[in-house]
Amino acid sequence: MNVTVFIRYQIDPFKRGMFEQYSRRWLSIIPRCGGDLIGYWMPHEGTNNIAFALISFASLATYEEYRARLRTDKEGMENFGLAEEHKFILAEERTFLRQVKA
């Protein structure tokens, strides 16, 4: 069963550019560590402080393996550090979804 992680970010609207830079870095890091990155979405119109990401995995076990690889990835850890240093992510929520099939 495939699992998709839906991440909802509450971001500092005055630091959207920093969040976009952070998101762009994940575009190569996530696939390298084993995630099937569907994409990141930035605020465009309306609400200016909510962003999203979707990443799919073959199973929850595959997700756990990905998380372990991510914790040892130099660029991944630097990207986490960037977010902590500049505090542009105010809150992050993860929801694990499965696709409804006929």
C-alpha positions in Angstrom: 0.0 0.0 0.0 1.4 3.4 -1.0 1.4 6.1 1.6 1.6 9.8 0.8 2.7 12.3 3.5 0.8 15.6 3.3 2.8 18.3 5.0 1.0 21.6 5.9 3.4 24.4 6.9 2.5 27.6 8.6 5.2 30.0 7.5 6.2 33.5 8.4 4.6 35.5 5.6 7.5 38.0 5.7 10.0 35.1 5.1 8.3 33.4 2.1 11.4 33.8 0.0 13.4 31.9 2.6 10.8 29.1 2.7 10.9 28.9 -1.1 14.7 28.5 -1.0 14.3 25.8 1.7 11.7 24.0 -0.5 13.9 24.1 -3.6 16.7 22.4 -1.7 14.4 19.5 -0.9 13.7 18.9 -4.6 17.0 17.0 -4.9 17.5 15.9 -1.3 14.1 14.0 -0.9 14.5 11.8 -4.0 18.1 11.0 -3.2 17.0 9.8 0.3 14.2 7.6 -1.1 11.1 9.8 -1.2 8.9 10.1 -4.3 8.5 13.9 -4.1 5.2 15.0 -5.7 6.0 18.7 -4.9 6.0 21.8 -2.8 3.3 24.5 -3.1 3.8 28.1 -2.0 1.1 30.7 -1.2 0.0 32.6 -4.3 -3.3 34.3 -3.7 -5.4 34.5 -0.6 -3.8 33.1 2.6 -0.1 34.2 2.6 1.2 31.9 5.4 0.3 28.4 4.4 2.4 26.1 2.2 2.2 22.4 1.4 4.3 19.4 0.4 3.4 15.9 -0.8 5.8 13.0 -0.7 4.9 9.3 -1.5 6.4 6.1 -0.2 5.7 2.4 -0.9 4.9 1.8 2.7 5.3 3.2 6.2 8.4 1.1 6.6 9.9 2.8 3.5 9.0 6.1 5.0 10.9 5.2 8.2 14.0 4.1 6.1 13.8 7.5 4.3 13.7 9.3 7.6 16.8 7.5 8.8 18.7 8.3 5.6 17.6 11.9 5.8 19.1 12.3 9.3 22.5 11.3 7.9 22.3 13.4 4.7 24.6 16.4 4.9 22.5 18.7 2.7 19.3 17.6 4.4 20.7 18.4 7.9 22.0 21.7 6.6 18.5 22.5 5.3 16.9 21.6 8.6 19.5 23.9 10.3 18.5 26.8 7.9 14.9 26.5 9.0 15.8 26.4 12.7 18.2 29.4 12.4 15.9 31.7 10.5 12.6 30.4 12.0 10.5 30.8 8.9 8.5 27.7 9.7 6.1 28.5 12.5 4.3 25.1 12.6 4.3 21.9 10.6 1.6 19.2 10.5 2.0 15.8 8.8 -0.9 13.7 7.7 -0.4 10.2 6.3 -2.8 9.4 3.4 -3.6 6.4 1.2 -5.2 6.7 -2.2 -8.8 5.5 -2.6 -8.9 3.0 -5.4 -11.8 1.2 -7.1 
